[in-house]
Amino acid sequence: MTFLKENRYYRIAFDFVNNQFLAIDAADENKFAFGITIEQAIDTLVRQ
């Protein structure tokens, strides 16, 4: 599923090994960010 925040489309995944959420830029999969919460992962991705 793809979401939108601040004109950026992203996807969310969960890393079970590290117990962290992963936000991935839908336009460029090389841009991604981890966070303990979904919100933290998204905010970190948007700031890149």
Secondary structure, 3 states (H helix, E strand, C coil): CCEEECCEEEEEEEECCCCEEEEEECCCCCCEEEECCHHHHHHHHHHC
